[in-house]
Amino acid sequence: MQYTLSDLRLFLAIAETGNLTKGAEKVCLAPSTASHKIKTLESNIGTLLLSRHARGISLTTAGEIFLRHARHTLANLEQMHADLMPFAKGLQGHIRLWANTHAIHSYLPADLAVFLGKHPTVSIALEEHTSADILDAVQKGDIDAGIVAEPNDSRPLTLLDYRDDRLVLITPHAHPLAKNQRVAFANVLHHPFVMLHNGSAIHTFTMNIASQLGQHLNVRVQVKSFEAVCRMVSAGVGIGLVPFDAVAQQPHLPVSVIDLDEAWAQRSLKVCVRSQTSLSTFTQLLVDQLTTKNNRT
């Protein structure tokens, strides 16, 4: 099969307008030229993509498939241009960084702002993943660095201290649990929870912990940030599981903080890399920024 990007753009324009002439105008071609290019495209592919009729055109089944892939291909091309454009404007470094929910919502915004302020020619592709997925990606070399909760893992990776915090339970002041200073997680699972959204690393982690206990989490509301969890809990929607630092940043909210009687509640966050000797210059600078206490905010 032979076709060009201009063929894809023409076909997309015709499909979106439902008219060959209007589609041709959209890509600055004469209707006769557009008609010839589409017939050549169909000939090269070996099947009809468009059904012609008096009121315009419609897509054949093959045309629907071609349209879906054409859109995907052109979107990927535009993303490639967007990714490359900063380099044409002087970008010198790009770092692939994955982190768990805790790090992304609590510490990284300020820490990365400091780093990028010092290194304006660097870009960072930051994604949220579970600690297990981050370790896999670092080991495979898919990313430059990751931030994980201290793993019980024997992989030959380098782990460097980043931050220490703990997961705590928060409740409204009037909640029956509020009088407790410390509780076991298994004893609170029947209460309605406010949680982060599906797909967040801490959501996956918490669901797995509940499953290991042979129970199911009673999730009443799901939100996008720890701040929203705290606000929902303070309003009486449910109870929440958040890093202590997240609730400490909102002292004005009327919530009670209860420690969890669980070893996993202590969260020692680590920067994870395959080997410090193999890091790019800018990745090493970022690792230094995150792991040197005097460099943090």
Secondary structure, 3 states (H helix, E strand, C coil): CCCCHHHHHHHHHHHHHCCHHHHHHHCCCCHHHHHHHHHHHHHHHCCCCEEEECCEEEECHHHHHHHHHHHHHHHHHHHHHHHHHHHHCCCCEEEEEEECHHHHHHCHHHHHHHHHHHCCCEEEEEEECCHHHHHHHHHHCCCCEEEEECCCCCCCCEEEEEEEEEEEEEEECCCHHHHCCEECHHHCCCCCEEEECCCCHHHHHHHHHHHHCCCCCCEEEEECCHHHHHHHHHCCCCEEEEEHHHHHCCCCCCEEEEEECCHHHEEEEEEEECCHHHCCHHHHHHHHHHHCHHHCC
